[in-house]
Structures are given as structure tokens and as C-alpha cells.
Amino acid sequence: MSIRDLARHLDISIGTVSRALNGKSDVNPETRERVLVAAKKLGYVPNQSGRSLRQGTTNTIGFMIESTIESADNGGNFFMPVFEGVQSVFRRHHLDLVALLCGTDEDPATYLNRVVGRRFVDGLIISATTRNDPRISFLLERKIPFVALGRSATRGSYPWIDLDFEGVAATAVARLVQFGHRRIAIGVPASDINLGHVFQDGYKRALKVSGIHFDPELVLRAHSNEEGGYQVASAMLAQKQMPTAVILVNENMAIGLYRRFYEAGIHPGRDVAVVGFRESTQSRFLSPTLTCFRISLRDLGIKLAEALLSTMPAFMSNYPQGRIELVWPMELVPGESDRLWCGTCGQQ
């Protein structure tokens, strides 16, 4: 049903119906109520394309995700709770969230350029930031509201929220050193995503604090999924002196890592210590239970939405906190996977 049909049904002018639907004060309250009741009963929905042309806005926010091996395998476990948090904020303002999936065969900057050119979103949340990310420069130059899920070394003032990768690395290294480990490996992404650099930098600093020399051979690069964990374990087994502990940048890597170690007769938690990243459904069902870190992804999504809206003129008064640059804390969840057991005496 069009607005013309609704006006004809009510025998009211199109202008009056339009003002009533948009809450204008010059419409009689009884008329407004009559219009709203009829619109709901007859299933009238505003023509978003026409409204967007008139208002210069789409009331839609895009969340850009790169379709990689990791996101295809595990993206739902991470992004769906984040989406729910984001949408819970947007819902208050009648904004819609759309996921923008950039395929593996397309350059992310080129994809973003096309999205912006089509003008079907009012703002953007970008993820999988790289150390030098051309998307950030592109959005800053065009003054397009956005927030980055992940830090970058790209110059400019823009809001971002990132997980506490340095804190995870520091806590994990300190915990493992306390248990007597000195040869500690890490599993990091094979891609240029910036979280890998941040995680490795935090790992290096933590080793230095504990008086342990950094060995580049203990930095093992692989996809952040089960297959990548299998590869990390294989790389550890291939070393002349196998590391006694490993810290993983993704919790799903632990599944493949466990599998490879069990194939080799190595028992996590007894023969090698393992620290995962984020607590997940899968990590809780591993045996031994995985030592990892807890985070509320829904709350993260809420903060992302608020950070973006604080940069948009129409919503700044609702979110006056200014530009947000935030490292999101994570809480250690001790498990059974990161202490070695003595096979002869049965003691930790």
C-alpha cells in the first residue's frame, strides 16, 4: 500500500497523512491516531527509497566483514553476538544493520569504495583492520562516519575498539612462566591483520619482563581455525626442542592442536601447556578444559554502535562521549590445559 492509497482510504490529503506519520506537531492528535491505526491495520510501510532521497539519509548502517577462511569457519561464533549488541542500540533509533561481505577475491578497499559510491548506508563499522589500512584513510578523507573494530597504525583521528590482545599475551606468558615454562610458542594469524602484530608485540614485551629471550622460531603463523591449530602443533613437533607451552590467538585453533598432539601421543595439560584465546562453546567441551579468556561480545557490539553514533550529527546529543579509543578487557578463565603433570609421580 502506498501513502496515496492510505490517504484515499482515510479520505485525508496525502500531506496530512505524511505529517501524521512523521509526528509533526501541526496535526490534530485524533487525526494522527486515526492515521497510525489505519497504517498498522492496512500494512502501510514507508517507501524507504523515496524517504532516503528526500532526507538524504538511508537509516542503514553497514558492518563490513572480510570473507576469509577464518570467518567462513568461525565468523558466526564471533560476529552474531556482536551484531545482536549493535542492533539493540540501533533499534532505539529505527536504524537497520546490514552485513557487507567482502569476498576473498576482492580487495577490501575497492569493495568499500563501491559501497560508499552507491550511498546505501549512513555509516560503517569496519573489521579485520590491517596495520596500514587504506579503508581508514578513504573514509577519513570523505568524512564518512565509521568506527573500526580493531586498531591500526594508519594516521588520523577516528574511533576504534579492539580486544586486549596485549593483556591476553601478558597474562598468559606470566601464568606459564609461573608454572615453570621458558620455551613458550605462540600461534598467530598468517595474514597481515593488525591483531597478529599487536598480539606478537605484547608477547615480546611479556617475555622481556620475565627475562626470557625472544626466539622468532617460536612465532608460528597459521589460519585462525582448527586446521591452523593442527599446523601449529605440527610445527611445534618438528622443532628439535619442542616448546613446552603455546598461546593461541584463536580458541578454535585449540581443537586442531589437540587433535595433532593426541595423534603424536602428546597430552595437552600433561605433556604440553596450552592457553587459548576466547572462551567459547567449543572450548568448554575440550578435554582437558581450555584455559582461555572471557568476553561479552554483545556488550562489545553495544559499545561499537554507541561509538559510531557519537560521530553522527543526528545522534551526537544521545552519545556525547566523544571519539572512543578503547581496548576491551578480557577476563582469564583458568582451565586444565596449561599445567604440566609429572608422569611418574602424578603431581603438577
C-alpha positions as CSV (number, residue, x, y, z in Angstrom):
1,M,0.0,0.0,0.0
2,S,1.3,3.4,-0.9
3,I,0.8,6.6,1.0
4,R,-1.6,7.7,-1.7
5,D,-3.7,4.6,-1.1
6,L,-3.7,5.2,2.6
7,A,-4.8,8.8,2.1
8,R,-7.6,7.7,-0.2
9,H,-8.8,5.1,2.3
10,L,-8.9,7.7,5.1
11,D,-10.3,10.5,2.8
12,I,-7.5,12.7,4.0
13,S,-4.9,14.7,2.0
14,I,-1.5,13.0,1.3
15,G,0.2,15.9,3.1
16,T,-1.8,15.4,6.3
17,V,-1.1,11.7,6.2
18,S,2.6,12.3,5.7
19,R,2.8,14.8,8.6
20,A,0.9,12.5,10.9
21,L,3.2,9.5,10.1
22,N,6.2,11.7,10.8
23,G,4.9,13.1,14.1
24,K,4.5,16.7,13.0
25,S,3.0,18.9,15.7
26,D,0.6,20.7,13.3
27,V,-1.6,17.5,13.0
28,N,-4.7,17.1,15.2
29,P,-4.0,14.3,17.8
30,E,-7.2,12.5,16.9
31,T,-6.2,12.6,13.2
32,R,-2.7,11.4,13.9
33,E,-4.1,8.4,15.9
34,R,-6.5,7.6,13.1
35,V,-3.7,7.6,10.6
36,L,-1.4,5.4,12.7
37,V,-4.1,2.9,13.4
38,A,-5.1,2.6,9.8
39,A,-1.4,2.4,8.7
40,K,-0.8,-0.5,11.1
41,K,-4.1,-2.3,10.2
42,L,-3.6,-2.0,6.4
43,G,0.1,-2.8,6.5
44,Y,1.5,0.5,5.2
45,V,5.3,0.7,5.1
46,P,7.0,3.9,4.1
47,N,8.9,3.9,0.7
48,Q,12.4,3.9,2.1
49,S,14.0,4.8,-1.3
50,G,11.8,7.9,-1.6
51,R,12.3,8.9,2.0
52,S,16.1,8.5,1.6
53,L,16.1,10.8,-1.4
54,R,14.1,13.4,0.5
55,Q,16.0,13.2,3.7
56,G,19.5,12.5,2.4
57,T,19.8,9.5,4.7
58,T,19.2,5.8,4.5
59,N,18.8,4.9,8.2
60,T,21.0,2.0,7.5
61,I,24.5,1.2,8.9
62,G,26.9,-1.2,7.2
63,F,29.1,-3.7,9.1
64,M,31.9,-4.7,6.7
65,I,33.3,-8.3,7.2
66,E,36.0,-9.8,5.0
67,S,35.0,-13.3,3.9
68,T,38.1,-15.3,4.8
69,I,38.8,-19.0,5.6
70,E,38.6,-18.0,9.3
71,S,35.4,-16.0,9.1
72,A,33.7,-18.7,6.9
73,D,34.5,-21.3,9.6
74,N,34.1,-19.4,12.8
75,G,32.7,-15.9,11.9
76,G,29.2,-16.8,13.2
77,N,30.6,-17.6,16.7
78,F,32.1,-14.2,17.0
79,F,30.0,-11.8,14.8
80,M,26.5,-12.9,15.6
81,P,26.6,-11.9,19.3
82,V,28.3,-8.6,18.2
83,F,25.5,-8.0,15.7
84,E,22.9,-8.5,18.3
85,G,24.6,-5.9,20.6
86,V,24.9,-3.4,17.7
87,Q,21.3,-3.8,16.6
88,S,20.0,-3.5,20.2
89,V,21.3,0.1,20.1
90,F,20.3,0.9,16.5
91,R,16.7,-0.4,17.3
92,R,16.2,2.5,19.6
93,H,16.8,4.9,16.7
94,H,15.0,3.0,14.0
95,L,18.3,2.2,12.2
96,D,18.9,-1.1,10.4
97,L,22.1,-3.0,10.3
98,V,23.3,-4.7,7.1
99,A,26.3,-7.1,6.9
100,L,28.6,-6.2,4.0
101,L,30.6,-9.3,3.0
102,C,33.8,-8.6,1.1
103,G,34.9,-11.8,-0.8
104,T,38.3,-13.3,-0.8
105,D,38.7,-12.4,-4.4
106,E,38.2,-8.7,-4.0
107,D,40.4,-6.0,-2.5
108,P,38.7,-4.6,0.7
109,A,39.5,-1.0,-0.2
110,T,38.0,-1.5,-3.7
111,Y,34.9,-3.1,-2.2
112,L,34.5,-0.3,0.3
113,N,34.8,2.3,-2.5
114,R,31.9,0.7,-4.3
115,V,29.8,0.6,-1.2
116,V,30.4,4.2,-0.5
117,G,29.7,5.2,-4.1
118,R,26.3,3.6,-4.0
119,R,25.3,5.6,-0.9
120,F,23.1,3.0,0.7
121,V,24.5,3.3,4.2
122,D,24.8,6.3,6.5
123,G,27.8,5.0,8.5
124,L,30.1,2.0,8.7
125,I,31.7,-0.4,11.1
126,I,34.8,-2.0,9.6
127,S,36.6,-5.0,11.0
128,A,39.8,-7.0,10.2
129,T,41.9,-3.9,10.3
130,T,45.4,-4.2,8.9
131,R,48.5,-2.3,10.2
132,N,48.2,0.2,7.4
133,D,44.6,0.1,6.3
134,P,43.7,2.2,3.2
135,R,40.0,2.0,4.1
136,I,40.6,4.2,7.1
137,S,42.3,6.9,5.1
138,F,39.5,6.6,2.4
139,L,36.7,7.1,5.0
140,L,38.5,10.0,6.8
141,E,39.1,11.9,3.5
142,R,35.4,11.6,2.7
143,K,34.2,12.4,6.2
144,I,32.1,9.3,6.4
145,P,31.1,8.3,9.9
146,F,32.7,5.0,10.9
147,V,34.2,3.0,13.8
148,A,36.9,0.4,13.5
149,L,36.7,-3.0,15.3
150,G,40.5,-3.3,15.7
151,R,43.4,-0.8,15.9
152,S,45.6,0.3,13.0
153,A,48.8,2.3,12.6
154,T,47.0,4.3,9.9
155,R,47.2,8.0,10.7
156,G,44.2,10.1,11.6
157,S,41.6,10.6,14.4
158,Y,38.9,8.1,14.3
159,P,37.0,5.9,16.8
160,W,38.1,2.3,17.4
161,I,37.6,-0.5,19.8
162,D,39.9,-3.5,20.0
163,L,40.3,-6.6,22.1
164,D,43.0,-6.6,24.7
165,F,45.5,-8.8,22.8
166,E,48.5,-7.3,24.7
167,G,46.8,-8.1,28.0
168,V,46.0,-11.6,26.9
169,A,49.6,-12.2,25.9
170,A,51.0,-10.7,29.1
171,T,48.7,-12.6,31.4
172,A,49.3,-15.9,29.5
173,V,53.1,-15.6,29.5
174,A,53.2,-14.6,33.2
175,R,51.0,-17.5,34.1
176,L,53.1,-20.0,32.1
177,V,56.3,-18.7,33.5
178,Q,54.9,-19.1,37.0
179,F,54.3,-22.7,36.2
180,G,58.0,-23.1,35.1
181,H,57.8,-22.7,31.4
182,R,60.6,-20.9,29.5
183,R,60.1,-22.1,25.9
184,I,56.7,-20.7,25.1
185,A,55.4,-20.6,21.5
186,I,52.5,-18.5,20.1
187,G,50.1,-19.2,17.2
188,V,49.3,-16.0,15.2
189,P,47.4,-15.3,12.0
190,A,49.1,-15.9,8.7
191,S,47.5,-12.7,7.3
192,D,48.5,-9.1,7.8
193,I,45.6,-8.4,10.1
194,N,46.8,-6.0,12.8
195,L,45.7,-8.1,15.8
196,G,48.5,-10.5,14.9
197,H,51.1,-7.7,15.2
198,V,49.6,-6.4,18.4
199,F,49.5,-9.9,19.9
200,Q,53.1,-10.6,19.0
201,D,54.3,-7.2,20.3
202,G,52.6,-8.0,23.7
203,Y,54.2,-11.4,23.7
204,K,57.6,-10.0,23.2
205,R,57.2,-7.4,26.0
206,A,55.9,-10.1,28.4
207,L,58.9,-12.3,27.6
208,K,61.3,-9.4,28.3
209,V,59.6,-8.7,31.7
210,S,60.2,-12.4,32.6
211,G,63.8,-12.3,31.4
212,I,63.2,-14.7,28.5
213,H,64.9,-14.1,25.2
214,F,62.6,-13.8,22.2
215,D,63.0,-16.6,19.7
216,P,61.4,-15.9,16.3
217,E,61.2,-19.6,15.6
218,L,58.5,-19.8,18.3
219,V,56.2,-17.5,16.4
220,L,54.1,-19.9,14.4
221,R,51.8,-18.5,11.7
222,A,48.7,-20.3,10.5
223,H,45.0,-19.7,9.8
224,S,42.9,-18.9,12.9
225,N,40.8,-22.1,12.7
226,E,41.0,-25.8,13.5
227,E,43.3,-26.5,10.5
228,G,45.6,-23.8,11.6
229,G,45.8,-25.2,15.1
230,Y,46.7,-28.6,13.6
231,Q,49.5,-26.9,11.6
232,V,50.8,-25.1,14.7
233,A,51.1,-28.4,16.6
234,S,52.9,-30.0,13.7
235,A,55.3,-27.1,13.6
236,M,56.0,-27.5,17.3
237,L,56.5,-31.2,17.0
238,A,59.0,-30.6,14.1
239,Q,61.3,-28.5,16.3
240,K,64.5,-30.0,17.7
241,Q,63.5,-28.9,21.1
242,M,59.7,-28.8,21.3
243,P,58.2,-25.8,23.2
244,T,56.6,-26.8,26.5
245,A,53.8,-24.3,26.1
246,V,51.8,-22.5,23.4
247,I,49.5,-19.5,23.4
248,L,46.9,-19.3,20.6
249,V,45.3,-16.2,19.1
250,N,42.1,-18.0,18.4
251,E,40.2,-20.5,20.6
252,N,39.2,-22.7,17.6
253,M,42.9,-23.4,16.9
254,A,42.9,-25.5,20.1
255,I,40.7,-28.1,18.5
256,G,43.1,-28.9,15.7
257,L,46.1,-28.5,18.0
258,Y,44.7,-31.1,20.5
259,R,44.0,-33.5,17.6
260,R,47.5,-33.3,16.3
261,F,49.1,-33.7,19.7
262,Y,46.9,-36.7,20.6
263,E,47.9,-38.3,17.2
264,A,51.6,-37.9,18.3
265,G,50.9,-39.3,21.8
266,I,51.3,-35.9,23.4
267,H,48.7,-35.0,26.0
268,P,47.7,-31.3,26.4
269,G,47.8,-30.3,30.1
270,R,50.2,-33.1,30.9
271,D,53.0,-33.0,28.2
272,V,52.4,-29.5,26.8
273,A,50.6,-26.5,28.2
274,V,48.0,-24.7,26.0
275,V,46.4,-21.3,26.5
276,G,43.6,-20.4,24.1
277,F,42.1,-17.0,23.4
278,R,38.3,-16.5,23.8
279,E,36.0,-18.7,25.8
280,S,33.5,-20.4,23.5
281,T,31.1,-23.3,23.4
282,Q,33.8,-25.5,21.8
283,S,36.5,-24.6,24.3
284,R,34.3,-25.6,27.2
285,F,33.9,-29.1,25.8
286,L,37.6,-29.7,25.1
287,S,39.4,-32.2,27.3
288,P,41.3,-31.1,29.2
289,T,39.3,-27.9,29.6
290,L,41.0,-24.9,27.9
291,T,42.5,-22.1,29.8
292,C,41.3,-19.0,27.9
293,F,39.7,-15.5,28.3
294,R,36.1,-14.4,28.7
295,I,34.5,-11.5,26.9
296,S,30.9,-10.3,26.4
297,L,30.5,-10.0,22.6
298,R,27.1,-8.5,22.9
299,D,28.4,-5.7,25.2
300,L,31.2,-5.2,22.7
301,G,28.6,-4.7,20.0
302,I,26.7,-2.2,22.1
303,K,29.8,-0.1,22.6
304,L,30.6,-0.3,18.9
305,A,27.2,1.1,18.0
306,E,27.4,3.9,20.6
307,A,30.9,4.8,19.4
308,L,29.6,5.1,15.8
309,L,26.5,7.1,16.7
310,S,28.6,9.5,18.8
311,T,30.3,10.6,15.4
312,M,27.0,11.2,13.6
313,P,25.4,14.6,13.9
314,A,21.9,13.3,14.2
315,F,22.8,11.2,17.3
316,M,25.6,13.1,19.0
317,S,23.4,14.5,21.7
318,N,22.4,11.0,22.7
319,Y,26.0,9.8,22.9
320,P,28.2,12.8,23.9
321,Q,31.2,10.8,25.0
322,G,33.3,12.0,22.0
323,R,35.7,9.9,20.0
324,I,36.3,6.5,21.5
325,E,39.6,4.7,21.5
326,L,39.1,1.7,23.7
327,V,41.0,-1.6,24.5
328,W,38.3,-4.0,25.5
329,P,39.3,-6.0,28.7
330,M,39.2,-9.8,28.8
331,E,39.0,-12.0,31.9
332,L,41.1,-15.1,32.5
333,V,39.2,-18.3,32.8
334,P,41.6,-20.9,34.2
335,G,41.3,-24.4,32.8
336,E,43.2,-27.7,32.9
337,S,45.2,-27.2,29.8
338,D,48.2,-25.1,30.9
339,R,49.9,-27.0,33.7
340,L,52.3,-29.9,33.1
341,W,51.9,-33.1,35.0
342,C,54.7,-35.4,36.1
343,G,54.0,-38.8,34.5
344,T,56.0,-40.7,37.2
345,C,54.7,-39.1,40.4
346,G,51.3,-37.9,39.1
347,Q,51.8,-34.4,40.5
348,Q,51.5,-30.9,38.9
